[in-house]
Amino acid sequence: MTTETPAPPPLPNPIPRPDGEFRQLQLAWRRPTGFRAITVVNNTSIGLLYIGTALLFFLLAGILALMMRTQLAMPDSDLIGHTLYNQLFTMHGTVMMFLFAVPAVEAVAVLLLPNMLGARDLPFPRLSAYAYWAYAIGGLVFFCSIFVGLAPDGGWFMYPPLTSTRYSPAMNADLWLLGIGFIEISAIAGAIELAVGILRTRAPGMTLEKMPVFAWVMLVFCGMVIIAFPAVIVATALLELERAFDMPFFIAGRGGDPLLWQHLFWFFGHPEVYIIFLPAAGMVSMIIPAMTGTPLVGYRLVVLAVVSTGFLSFGLWVHHMFATGIPRLSLSFASAASMAVSVPTAIQIFAWIATIAAAERLRPLKTPMLFVLGFFFVFVIGGLTGVMVAVIPFDLQAHDTYFIVAHLHYVLFGGMVFPLFAAFYYWMPFVSARALSERLGRWTFWLMFIGFNVAFFPMHFTGLAGMPRRVYTYAESQGLGPLNMVSTVGAYLIAAGVLVFLVDVARNFRPDVNQNAGNIWRAGTLEWLPSGTHGLRSVPTVTSREPLWAQPGLEQEVEAGGHFLPHAPGGLRSTLVTTALDARPDYVLVLPGPAWSPLLAALGTAGFFLLLTFKLFALAAAFGVLALAALWRWLWDADTGPDHPPVYIGSGLRVPMMCSGSASHASWAMVLLIIVCTSIFGSMMFGYLFLWTVHPDAWPQPGGLPSAAWPMLSAGLLLGALALVEGAGRRLAQARQTFLRASLSAAIVLVGASAAVEILSHWQSGLRPQVSAYAAAVYAVAGLQAAFAALAGVMGVFTVARSLAGRLTATRRAAFDTTMMMWRYTAAQGLVALALVHVFPRLTG
């Protein structure tokens, strides 16, 4: 296999812009108006809505923080009682981590990446819309719980047994568990969308070597979300099963262990620190070259550092469990990994400093660069204290003190909020007819920078003096009043800076994708090309990492329609799909337009989860049906219609208008979804095996297990169902639709029977899920497999329906291919689950 990168496609010759073609393009991409404006799905509109909602949650969380700091300003204060204070710090942490930080960086990526990559839009626009509406509806309902006294109060980490029904009998914890689990599903949907977009919709010639650093960072971000977030979904599901059905996963008296929650939560929680930081660092890697007029120094090293950080972050979850009595060898590995992760971070910082030093002449210091320099200062301090708490003896002393609060905010606020505000000032001309004010921007920066350090630097000393975290008051005799008052003053300075920013936005933000302020920074990346609702006028050929610097006249060529896909083939929204490695034109992807289905699906999903919390099962079921119906309509409507002949895209190239099989964007998305499913099942397996290591005596002897005939029957039914689906694929190739429908229908029955047989086998043996953690784990594994069997069944019904409607052929088979991929995964998972539950106890008994 050769290692040479093929040459990019030839550069099309600039051509005059035909008015007819351009009108067709504008017509295909026109935005809905009036009441239908909320059905918009294009990335610029969804991205702006996303960013606006994330900022709203940032403001709400900030108000909660001010209330807490006001309470702590003076000792022995009775302004806020301990019950409300517990709700405040739980909601503050939850909103900042789950409803602001991750959604904010996803929002910026949704807004910028298509233009940055030279694409018209992301490959699944309705998935972006669904992810946004699910996040907005679910998040706002969740936040409103604080106004009716139902806000969670067990901390943003929700450790059991504090959050078990014994100590938290009200539904406050249930709102957190079901609400946050649902919001994480929204984040995963967004990550799949972004990953496929980065890999398959880059401009021709934009090889992986030429991708902007922000695209690399977001690709790593998506991989981390896809692998890490399922762990917290499993954790929240297990705790909710314990609270709702008394399945004792975390109850030590019945074989459970509260540490299982900590392992699952921090397997997600510590990577999330880098999930938040890496996109912010990617923004810095884009802003500094533009501000200095110099390409990023050490591009390959920065990319390697980003990938290394993503990899190392998964070995750090024990970093949060130093004080739980885990083995010393595990502590040593966690401590080493905690220190090692500072190396790739340092590489990025030195690359940024080198880029500034390499500038031929320093440009005037603008607001985005001020925030970047502030980020340098604050984040380095947070990194230094991070190395300190990686030393186990020190961490044992500082654990759960305000020293950790200071470290956490220096890393997260300094490492994410300062770069994000730099990004607001830097990219505002991309979406606004006017840039933000330099004068107000400087006021914003200095108020936030000074206020942040005044607020959080003293917390290092209050922590070392012994002030514990999560207390609503403290005694005057401790002598901590002056430092706490200083911290409170700093918090109000931060609020003043954010208020100035809001005034700046109100005065100058004028969203207009058709007439923005333009490339006022003279940056070199593609997002600064002129664009409209349709994105770029034509998809350019890329020959370098900074095309606007390296390719003179590119702006005029793109605007003249002189590059690829200058029209809307068939009058349809479309973008160019390229190969994953060398970015050669592959096919034209038809994109769905505005629709009600993503909004209704999000409303149904949010209603289902939230109504379950209030035990309104009938109404929850109705919302679940609404969600399924909307999803069905969404996917059904996304069909491109009859087969299209190859279309001319420029430079003498004709490419297909559709694609099936492993090369299609749908198959790439299914691969990522299967990775999510594997992570979910892997987390469930970890829980099962962890409980076995804690209480192996609770596991039955081989004689107490169901007869071997049960798992053999279940496995036989599962394999029979898979064989029928594989046979249906051959029949589709032979255009034998009747046999395909019969095979799929029979497979649906068999896969459902397989799941039912497995659950029945344990019930018949007398095992009940409430008896022990072992029994609960067995039913959890079987229930998860039943859920996947149901999903495979629904996909099978959808495929049969498409066959009956004449929308499934040997060439137009994307629905069948994705269904078959899920069936193969479901069968493989089912066999592993049967081995885990039936074979493993026999080997260890």
C-alpha positions in Angstrom: 0.0 0.0 0.0 1.5 3.3 -1.0 1.8 6.1 1.5 1.7 8.9 -1.0 -1.3 11.2 -0.9 -3.0 11.4 -4.3 -3.0 14.8 -5.9 -6.2 16.8 -5.4 -8.7 17.1 -8.2 -7.9 19.6 -10.8 -9.0 23.2 -10.1 -12.0 24.1 -12.2 -11.7 27.2 -14.4 -13.5 30.3 -13.1 -16.8 30.7 -15.0 -19.3 33.5 -15.0 -22.1 33.0 -12.5 -25.2 32.0 -14.4 -28.2 33.8 -12.9 -30.5 30.8 -13.5 -28.2 28.5 -11.6 -27.8 30.9 -8.7 -31.6 31.5 -8.5 -32.1 27.8 -8.4 -29.6 27.5 -5.6 -31.2 30.2 -3.6 -34.7 28.8 -4.1 -33.6 25.3 -3.0 -32.1 26.8 0.2 -34.7 29.4 1.1 -35.5 29.6 4.7 -39.1 29.1 6.0 -40.9 32.2 7.1 -43.6 33.1 9.5 -44.7 30.4 12.0 -42.8 27.8 10.0 -39.5 29.5 10.8 -39.1 27.2 13.8 -38.8 24.2 11.4 -35.5 25.5 10.0 -32.7 22.9 9.8 -29.7 24.6 8.1 -26.6 24.7 10.3 -26.3 28.5 10.5 -29.8 28.9 12.0 -29.5 25.9 14.3 -26.0 26.9 15.3 -27.2 30.4 16.4 -30.2 29.0 18.3 -27.8 26.5 20.0 -25.3 29.2 21.0 -28.1 31.5 22.3 -29.6 28.7 24.4 -26.2 27.7 25.8 -25.6 31.4 26.7 -29.0 31.5 28.5 -28.0 28.5 30.6 -24.6 30.2 31.3 -26.4 33.2 32.6 -28.8 31.2 34.7 -26.0 29.1 36.2 -24.1 32.4 36.9 -27.1 33.8 38.8 -27.2 30.7 40.9 -23.5 31.2 41.6 -24.0 34.8 42.7 -26.7 33.6 45.1 -24.3 31.1 46.6 -21.4 33.7 46.9 -23.8 36.2 48.5 -24.7 33.5 51.1 -21.0 32.8 51.7 -19.8 36.4 51.8 -20.1 36.6 55.6 -19.9 33.9 58.3 -22.9 32.5 60.0 -25.2 33.9 57.3 -28.8 32.8 57.2 -29.7 34.4 53.9 -30.2 31.0 52.2 -31.0 27.9 54.1 -29.1 24.6 53.7 -32.0 23.0 51.7 -32.1 25.7 49.0 -28.3 26.0 49.0 -28.0 22.3 48.2 -30.3 22.8 45.3 -28.4 25.8 44.2 -24.9 24.2 44.0 -26.4 21.0 42.5 -28.1 23.0 39.8 -25.2 25.4 39.2 -22.8 22.5 38.6 -25.3 20.5 36.5 -26.2 23.4 34.3 -22.6 24.5 33.8 -21.4 21.0 32.9 -24.3 19.5 31.1 -26.4 22.4 29.8 -23.7 25.0 29.0 -20.2 23.7 28.5 -20.7 20.7 26.1 -23.7 22.1 24.2 -21.8 25.5 23.7 -18.8 23.9 22.0 -21.1 21.6 19.9 -23.1 24.7 19.0 -20.0 26.6 17.7 -19.1 23.5 15.7 -22.5 23.2 14.1 -22.3 26.9 13.2 -18.8 26.9 11.8 -17.7 23.5 10.6 -19.7 23.3 7.3 -18.2 26.6 6.0 -14.8 25.8 7.5 -14.8 22.4 5.6 -16.2 23.9 2.4 -19.6 22.1 2.7 -23.1 23.4 2.3 -24.4 21.9 5.5 -23.8 18.9 7.8 -24.9 15.6 6.4 -27.9 15.1 8.7 -29.5 18.6 9.1 -32.6 17.2 10.8 -30.5 15.4 13.3 -28.9 18.7 14.2 -32.3 20.2 14.6 -33.5 17.3 16.7 -30.5 17.5 19.0 -31.0 21.2 19.5 -34.7 21.0 20.3 -34.3 18.1 22.6 -31.6 20.0 24.5 -33.6 23.2 24.6 -36.9 21.7 25.7 -35.4 19.2 28.1 -33.0 21.7 29.6 -35.5 24.4 30.2 -38.0 22.1 31.8 -35.2 20.7 34.0 -34.1 24.1 35.1 -37.6 25.2 36.0 -37.7 22.5 38.6 -35.9 24.9 40.9 -38.9 27.2 41.0 -41.2 24.5 42.4 -38.8 23.1 45.0 -38.1 19.9 42.9 -34.5 20.8 41.9 -32.0 18.0 42.6 -30.0 18.5 45.8 -27.5 15.6 45.8 -24.7 17.4 44.1 -24.0 17.6 40.3 -22.3 14.2 40.7 -25.3 12.6 42.5 -23.4 10.1 44.6 -25.5 7.3 46.1 -26.4 6.3 48.8 -27.2 10.0 49.4 -29.4 9.9 46.3 -31.0 6.6 47.1 -34.7 6.5 48.0 -33.7 6.0 51.7 -32.1 9.4 51.9 -33.7 11.2 49.0 -37.3 9.9 48.8 -38.7 12.9 46.8 -38.5 13.0 43.0 -35.7 15.7 43.0 -33.1 13.1 42.1 -35.4 11.4 39.5 -35.6 14.7 37.6 -31.8 14.8 37.5 -31.4 11.2 36.4 -34.0 11.1 33.7 -33.4 14.7 32.5 -29.6 14.5 32.3 -29.7 11.0 30.8 -31.9 12.3 28.1 -29.8 15.4 27.5 -26.7 13.2 27.0 -28.6 11.4 24.2 -28.9 14.8 22.5 -25.2 15.4 22.9 -24.4 12.0 21.3 -26.7 12.7 18.4 -24.8 15.9 17.8 -21.5 14.2 18.0 -22.4 11.6 15.4 -23.6 14.3 13.0 -20.4 16.3 13.4 -18.1 13.3 13.1 -19.6 12.2 9.8 -19.6 15.8 8.5 -15.9 16.1 9.3 -14.9 12.8 7.8 -17.1 12.9 4.6 -18.0 16.5 3.6 -14.6 18.2 3.4 -13.8 20.3 0.3 -12.0 18.4 -2.5 -8.3 18.4 -1.7 -8.7 18.9 2.0 -6.9 15.8 3.1 -6.6 15.0 6.8 -3.2 16.8 6.7 -4.9 20.0 5.5 -7.8 20.0 7.9 -8.1 23.0 10.2 -7.1 22.3 13.7 -10.6 23.0 15.0 -11.9 20.2 12.8 -9.3 17.8 14.2 -10.2 18.8 17.7 -13.9 18.4 17.1 -13.3 14.9 15.6 -11.5 13.9 18.8 -14.3 15.6 20.8 -16.9 13.5 18.9 -15.0 10.3 19.5 -14.7 11.1 23.3 -18.4 11.9 23.5 -19.4 8.7 21.7 -17.3 6.5 24.0 -17.6 8.4 27.3 -21.2 9.6 27.5 -22.8 6.1 27.4 -21.3 5.4 30.8 -23.3 8.1 32.5 -26.4 7.1 30.6 -26.0 3.5 32.0 -25.2 4.9 35.5 -28.3 7.1 35.5 -30.4 4.2 34.2 -29.2 1.9 37.0 -29.8 4.4 39.7 -33.3 5.2 38.4 -34.1 1.4 38.3 -33.0 1.2 41.9 -35.1 4.2 42.9 -38.2 3.1 40.9 -38.1 -0.7 41.2 -35.9 -1.3 44.2 -33.2 -3.1 42.1 -30.2 -2.8 44.5 -27.2 -1.9 42.3 -25.8 0.5 44.9 -27.2 -0.9 48.2 -24.3 -2.6 50.0 -26.6 -4.7 52.2 -27.9 -6.6 49.2 -24.7 -7.0 47.3 -24.5 -3.6 45.6 -21.8 -1.0 45.9 -22.0 2.8 45.8 -18.5 2.9 44.2 -20.0 1.4 41.0 -21.7 4.8 40.5 -18.4 6.6 41.0 -16.6 4.4 38.5 -19.3 4.8 35.8 -19.8 8.5 36.5 -16.1 9.5 36.4 -15.4 7.3 33.4 -17.6 9.9 31.8 -16.8 12.8 34.1 -13.0 13.2 33.7 -13.0 12.8 29.9 -15.7 15.5 30.0 -13.1 17.9 31.4 -11.1 17.5 28.2 -14.3 17.2 26.1 -14.8 20.8 27.3 -11.2 22.0 27.1 -10.1 20.5 23.7 -12.7 22.4 21.5 -11.7 25.6 23.4 -8.1 24.9 22.6 -9.0 24.3 19.0 -10.6 27.7 18.9 -7.4 29.2 20.2 -5.4 27.4 17.5 -7.6 29.1 14.9 -7.6 32.6 16.5 -3.9 33.0 17.1 -2.8 32.4 13.4 -5.4 35.0 12.3 -4.4 37.5 14.9 -0.7 37.2 14.1 -0.9 36.6 10.3 1.2 33.5 10.8 0.4 29.8 10.2 0.2 27.7 13.4 3.7 26.5 14.4 3.9 22.7 15.0 0.6 21.8 13.3 1.4 18.0 13.3 2.5 18.1 17.0 -0.6 20.0 18.0 -2.8 17.4 16.3 -0.9 14.6 17.9 -1.2 16.4 21.3 -5.0 16.6 20.8 -5.3 12.9 19.9 -3.0 12.0 22.9 -5.1 14.1 25.3 -8.3 12.3 24.2 -6.6 8.9 24.7 -5.0 9.7 28.0 -8.2 11.2 29.4 -9.9 7.8 29.6 -7.3 6.6 32.1 -7.9 9.4 34.6 -11.3 8.6 36.1 -9.7 7.2 39.3 -8.2 10.6 39.7 -11.5 11.5 41.4 -11.5 8.4 43.6 -8.1 8.7 45.4 -9.8 8.8 48.8 -12.1 5.7 48.3 -9.6 3.0 49.4 -8.8 1.6 45.9 -5.6 -0.5 45.6 -2.3 1.4 45.7 -1.2 0.1 42.3 -4.4 1.6 40.7 -3.6 4.9 42.5 -0.1 4.9 41.0 -1.3 4.4 37.5 -4.0 7.1 37.9 -1.4 9.5 39.4 1.0 8.9 36.5 -1.7 9.4 33.9 -2.9 12.6 35.7 0.6 14.0 35.3 1.2 12.6 31.8 -1.8 14.4 30.4 -0.1 17.7 31.1 2.5 16.9 28.4 0.3 17.2 25.3 -1.4 20.3 26.9 2.1 21.9 27.3 2.8 21.1 23.6 -0.2 23.1 22.5 0.7 26.0 24.8 4.3 26.1 23.4 3.0 25.9 19.9 0.7 28.9 20.5 3.6 30.9 22.0 5.9 30.0 19.1 3.2 31.1 16.6 3.0 34.5 18.3 6.8 34.7 18.4 7.0 33.8 14.7 4.9 36.7 13.6 6.8 39.1 11.3 5.2 42.0 13.1 2.7 42.2 15.9 -0.8 43.3 14.9 -2.7 45.6 17.2 -4.0 43.7 20.2 -7.7 43.0 19.6 -10.3 41.7 22.0 -10.1 38.0 20.8 -6.4 38.0 21.5 -6.9 39.6 25.0 -9.2 36.7 25.9 -6.6 34.2 24.5 -3.8 35.8 26.6 -6.2 35.7 29.7 -6.8 32.0 28.9 -3.0 31.4 28.9 -2.6 32.9 32.4 -5.6 31.3 34.0 -5.3 27.9 32.5 -1.6 27.5 33.3 -2.4 28.2 37.0 -5.2 25.6 36.8 -2.7 23.1 35.3 -0.1 23.7 38.0 -2.7 23.0 40.7 -3.8 20.0 38.7 -0.3 18.5 39.0 -0.5 19.2 42.7 -3.7 17.3 43.2 -2.3 14.5 41.1 0.1 13.8 44.0 -1.9 11.4 46.2 -0.7 12.5 49.6 -1.6 16.1 48.8 -4.9 15.2 47.3 -5.9 13.3 50.4 -5.5 16.5 52.4 -7.0 18.9 49.8 -9.8 16.6 48.8 -13.3 18.2 49.2 -11.9 21.6 50.2 -12.2 24.9 48.4 -8.7 24.3 47.0 -10.4 21.8 44.6 -13.1 24.4 43.9 -10.4 26.9 42.8 -8.6 24.3 40.7 -11.8 23.2 39.0 -12.8 26.7 38.0 -9.3 27.7 36.9 -9.3 24.7 34.6 -12.9 24.8 33.4 -13.7 28.5 33.4 -10.2 29.5 32.4 -9.8 26.7 29.9 -13.3 27.0 28.3 -15.0 30.3 29.0 -12.2 32.6 28.1 -11.5 30.9 24.7 -15.3 30.8 24.1 -15.6 34.6 24.6 -12.5 35.0 22.3 -14.4 33.0 19.8 -17.5 35.2 20.2 -15.5 38.3 19.4 -13.5 36.6 16.6 -16.3 34.8 14.7 -19.1 37.4 15.3 -18.4 39.0 11.8 -19.1 35.6 10.3 -22.8 35.7 11.3 -23.4 39.4 12.0 -23.6 42.4 9.8 -21.5 44.3 12.4 -18.6 43.2 14.5 -18.7 43.6 18.3 -17.3 46.7 19.9 -13.6 46.8 20.7 -14.1 49.3 23.5 -16.8 47.3 25.2 -14.9 44.1 24.5 -11.9 45.4 26.5 -14.2 46.3 29.3 -15.7 42.8 29.2 -12.3 41.2 29.3 -10.8 43.2 32.1 -13.9 42.9 34.3 -14.0 39.1 33.7 -10.3 38.5 34.0 -9.8 40.6 37.2 -13.1 39.4 38.7 -12.2 35.7 38.0 -8.8 35.9 39.7 -10.2 38.0 42.6 -13.0 35.4 43.0 -11.1 32.1 42.8 -7.5 32.7 43.7 -8.3 33.3 47.4 -10.1 29.9 47.4 -6.8 28.2 47.3 -6.0 29.6 50.7 -9.5 29.1 52.2 -9.2 25.5 51.0 -5.8 25.0 52.5 -7.1 26.6 55.7 -9.7 23.8 55.9 -12.9 25.2 54.4 -14.9 22.3 53.1 -16.8 22.3 49.8 -20.6 22.3 49.6 -21.3 23.9 53.0 -23.8 26.7 53.1 -22.2 28.6 56.0 -19.1 28.6 58.2 -18.2 29.8 61.7 -16.8 33.3 62.3 -14.1 31.7 64.5 -12.5 30.1 61.5 -11.3 33.5 60.3 -12.4 32.9 56.7 -14.8 35.8 56.4 -12.4 38.3 54.7 -11.3 35.9 52.0 -14.8 34.8 51.3 -15.9 38.4 51.0 -13.1 39.0 48.5 -14.3 36.0 46.5 -17.8 37.3 46.5 -16.7 40.7 45.2 -14.8 39.0 42.4 -17.9 37.0 41.4 -19.9 40.2 41.0 -17.1 41.7 38.9 -17.4 38.6 36.6 -21.1 39.3 36.4 -20.5 42.9 35.5 -18.2 41.8 32.6 -20.8 39.4 31.3 -23.4 42.2 31.5 -21.2 44.5 29.4 -20.9 41.7 26.9 -24.7 41.4 26.7 -24.9 45.1 26.1 -22.4 44.8 23.3 -24.3 42.0 21.7 -27.6 43.9 22.0 -26.0 47.0 20.4 -24.0 45.3 17.6 -25.2 41.8 16.8 -27.2 41.9 13.6 -27.6 38.3 12.3 -27.4 38.2 8.6 -25.9 35.2 6.8 -26.3 36.8 3.4 -24.5 40.0 4.3 -22.1 39.6 7.2 -19.2 41.9 8.2 -16.8 39.6 6.4 -13.1 38.7 7.0 -12.1 41.7 9.1 -9.2 39.7 10.6 -7.7 38.7 7.2 -7.8 35.0 8.3 -6.9 32.2 6.0 -9.5 29.5 6.5 -12.6 28.8 4.4 -15.3 29.9 6.8 -14.4 33.5 5.9 -15.4 33.0 2.2 -18.6 34.9 1.3 -21.7 32.7 1.9 -25.4 32.8 2.2 -28.2 30.6 3.4 -27.0 28.0 0.9 -23.5 28.2 2.3 -20.7 28.7 -0.2 -21.6 29.6 -3.8 -19.5 26.7 -5.0 -17.4 24.1 -3.1 -13.7 25.1 -3.6 -10.7 22.9 -4.2 -8.2 23.2 -1.3 -4.4 23.0 -1.7 -3.2 24.2 1.7 -4.3 24.6 5.4 -4.9 28.4 4.9 -6.5 28.5 1.4 -7.3 32.2 1.5 -3.6 33.0 2.1 -2.2 30.4 -0.3 -4.7 30.6 -3.2 -5.0 34.2 -4.5 -8.4 35.0 -6.1 -10.1 32.0 -4.4 -12.9 34.3 -3.1 -13.7 35.6 -6.5 -13.6 32.1 -8.1 -16.0 30.6 -5.5 -18.4 33.5 -5.8 -18.3 33.2 -9.6 -19.4 29.5 -9.3 -16.1 28.4 -10.7 -15.6 25.5 -8.4 -17.6 22.3 -7.6 -21.4 22.0 -7.4 -22.3 25.6 -8.2 -25.9 24.7 -8.6 -28.7 22.7 -6.9 -29.1 19.5 -9.0 -32.7 18.6 -9.5 -33.6 21.8 -7.6 -32.7 20.0 -4.3 -30.5 20.9 -1.4 -27.3 19.1 -1.7 -23.6 19.0 -0.7 -20.6 17.2 -2.0 -19.4 14.0 -0.2 -15.7 13.3 -0.5 -13.5 10.3 0.5 -12.5 10.2 4.1 -8.7 10.2 3.7 -7.8 12.2 0.5 -11.0 14.2 0.1 -11.8 13.2 -3.5 -15.3 13.9 -4.9 -17.4 10.7 -4.2 -21.1 11.6 -4.6 -23.6 14.3 -4.2 -25.7 14.0 -1.0 -29.2 15.3 -1.2 -30.1 17.1 2.1 -33.6 17.2 3.6 -35.2 20.6 4.1 -37.2 22.3 6.8 -39.8 20.0 8.6 -41.8 19.7 11.7 -40.7 16.2 12.4 -37.4 17.0 14.3 -39.2 19.4 16.6 -42.1 17.0 17.2 -39.6 14.1 17.8 -37.7 16.2 20.3 -40.9 17.3 22.1 -42.1 13.6 22.2 -38.7 12.4 23.5 -38.5 15.1 26.2 -42.1 14.6 27.2 -41.6 10.8 27.5 -38.6 11.1 29.8 -39.9 13.9 32.0 -43.4 12.5 32.4 -41.9 9.2 33.4 -40.3 11.2 36.3 -43.7 12.2 37.5 -45.1 8.6 37.1 -47.6 9.7 34.5 -47.1 6.6 32.5 -50.1 6.8 30.2 -49.2 10.4 29.1 -45.5 9.4 28.9 -46.5 6.6 26.5 -48.5 9.0 24.4 -45.4 11.3 24.1 -43.3 8.2 23.3 -45.7 7.3 20.4 -45.4 10.9 19.2 -41.6 10.7 19.2 -41.7 7.4 17.2 -44.2 8.7 14.7 -42.2 11.9 14.1 -39.0 9.9 13.7 -40.7 7.6 11.3 -42.0 10.5 9.3 -38.6 12.2 9.4 -36.8 9.2 8.1 -39.5 8.4 5.6 -39.5 11.9 4.2 -35.7 12.0 4.0 -35.9 9.7 1.0 -34.5 11.3 -2.2 -37.1 9.9 -4.5 -36.5 7.9 -7.7 -32.9 7.1 -8.6 -31.0 10.0 -10.1 -28.5 9.7 -12.9 -25.0 11.0 -12.2 -24.8 14.8 -12.1 -22.1 17.2 -13.4 -20.3 19.0 -10.6 -17.6 20.8 -12.5 -14.0 20.1 -13.7 -15.4 17.5 -16.1 -16.6 15.3 -13.3 -19.9 13.5 -13.0 -20.7 11.7 -9.7 -23.6 9.7 -8.5 -26.5 11.5 -6.8 -26.8 8.8 -4.2 -24.8 6.0 -2.5 -25.5 2.7 -0.8 -23.4 0.2 1.1 -20.4 0.8 3.3 -19.3 4.0 1.4 -22.5 5.9 2.2 -22.7 8.5 4.9 -25.6 6.6 6.5 -23.3 3.6 7.0 -20.7 5.8 8.6 -23.3 7.1 11.0 -24.4 3.6 11.8 -20.8 2.6 12.6 -20.6 5.4 15.1 -24.0 4.5 16.5 -22.8 0.9 17.0 -19.8 2.2 18.8 -22.2 4.1 21.1 -24.1 0.9 21.6 -20.9 -1.1 22.3 -20.0 1.5 24.9 -23.4 1.2 26.6 -23.1 -2.6 26.7 -19.5 -2.4 27.8 -20.5 -0.1 30.7 -23.2 -2.6 31.6 -20.8 -5.5 31.5 -18.4 -3.5 33.7 -21.1 -3.0 36.2 -22.0 -6.7 36.3 -18.3 -7.8 36.7 -17.6 -5.0 39.2 -20.4 -6.2 41.5 -19.1 -9.8 41.1 -15.6 -8.7 42.4 -17.2 -6.9 45.3 -19.6 -9.6 46.4 -18.7 -12.9 44.6 -20.6 -14.8 47.4 -23.9 -13.4 46.0 -23.4 -15.1 42.7 -25.2 -18.5 42.5 -23.5 -21.8 42.2 -23.9 -23.5 38.8 -26.8 -25.6 40.1 -28.8 -22.4 40.9 -28.7 -21.1 37.3 -31.4 -21.7 34.7 -31.0 -24.9 32.7 -28.5 -24.7 29.9 -31.4 -25.4 27.5 -32.7 -21.8 28.0 -29.7 -19.9 26.8 -29.2 -22.4 24.0 -32.8 -21.8 22.8 -32.4 -18.0 23.1 -29.1 -18.1 21.1 -30.7 -20.3 18.5 -33.6 -17.9 18.0 -31.2 -15.0 17.8 -29.0 -16.7 15.2 -32.1 -17.8 13.3 -33.3 -14.2 13.1 -29.9 -13.1 11.9 -29.8 -15.8 9.2 -33.2 -14.6 8.0 -32.0 -11.0 7.7 -28.8 -12.1 5.9 -31.0 -14.1 3.5 -33.2 -11.1 3.0 -30.2 -9.2 1.8 -29.5 -11.7 -0.9 -33.2 -11.6 -1.9 -33.0 -7.9 -2.2 -30.1 -8.2 -4.6 -32.2 -10.6 -6.6 -35.2 -8.2 -6.5 -37.4 -10.8 -4.7 -39.3 -8.4 -2.5 -42.0 -10.8 -1.3 -39.4 -13.2 0.1 -37.5 -10.2 1.7 -40.7 -9.1 3.5 -41.4 -12.6 4.7 -37.9 -13.1 6.0 -37.7 -9.8 7.8 -41.2 -10.4 9.4 -40.1 -13.8 10.6 -36.8 -12.4 11.9 -38.7 -9.7 13.9 -40.7 -12.4 15.6 -37.6 -14.5 16.4 -35.5 -11.7 17.8 -38.4 -10.7 20.1 -38.8 -14.4 21.2 -35.1 -14.6 21.9 -35.2 -11.7 24.3 -38.4 -13.0 26.0 -37.0 -16.5 26.5 -33.9 -15.0 28.2 -36.0 -13.0 30.7 -38.4 -15.8 31.2 -35.6 -18.2 32.0 -34.5 -16.2 35.0 -38.1 -15.6 36.2 -38.9 -19.3 35.9 -35.8 -20.1 38.1 -37.3 -18.0 40.9 -34.8 -15.1 40.5 -36.4 -11.7 41.2 -34.5 -8.4 40.5 -35.1 -6.9 44.0 -33.5 -9.8 45.8 -29.8 -8.9 45.3 -27.4 -6.9 43.2 -26.7 -10.0 41.2 -30.3 -10.5 40.3 -30.6 -6.8 39.4 -27.5 -7.0 37.2 -28.9 -10.1 35.4 -32.2 -8.4 34.6 -30.4 -5.2 33.6 -28.3 -7.1 31.0 -31.3 -9.0 29.8 -33.4 -5.8 29.7 -30.7 -4.0 27.7 -30.7 -6.8 25.2 -34.5 -6.7 25.0 -34.3 -2.9 24.3 -31.9 -3.6 21.4 -34.1 -6.4 20.1 -37.0 -3.9 20.1 -34.9 -1.3 18.2 -33.9 -3.9 15.6 -37.5 -4.9 15.3 -38.7 -1.4 14.7 -36.0 -0.9 12.1 -37.1 -4.2 10.5 -40.7 -3.0 10.4 -39.6 0.3 8.8 -37.6 -1.6 6.1 -40.6 -3.8 5.3 -42.8 -0.7 5.0 -40.4 0.8 2.6 -40.4 -2.4 0.6 -44.2 -2.3 0.4 -44.1 1.3 -0.7 -41.7 0.6 -3.5 -38.9 2.6 -1.9 -36.5 -0.3 -1.5 -34.5 -1.7 -4.5 -31.2 -3.4 -5.2 -29.6 0.0 -5.7 -31.7 2.1 -3.3 -31.1 0.0 -0.2 -29.7 2.4 2.5 -32.6 1.5 4.8 -31.9 -2.2 4.5 -28.2 -1.8 4.9 -28.5 0.2 8.1 -31.1 -2.2 9.5 -28.8 -5.2 8.7 -25.9 -3.5 10.5 -28.0 -3.1 13.7 -29.3 -6.7 13.5 -25.7 -8.0 13.2 -24.7 -5.9 16.3 -27.8 -7.0 18.2 -27.0 -10.7 17.5 -23.4 -10.3 18.6 -24.3 -8.4 21.7 -27.0 -11.0 22.6 -24.5 -13.9 22.3 -22.0 -12.1 24.5 -24.7 -11.2 27.0 -25.8 -14.9 27.2 -22.2 -16.0 27.8 -21.8 -13.3 30.5 -24.9 -14.3 32.4 -25.0 -18.1 31.9 -21.4 -19.2 31.1 -19.4 -16.9 33.4 -21.0 -18.0 36.7 -20.5 -21.6 35.7 -16.8 -21.0 35.1 -16.3 -19.1 38.4 -18.7 -21.0 40.6 
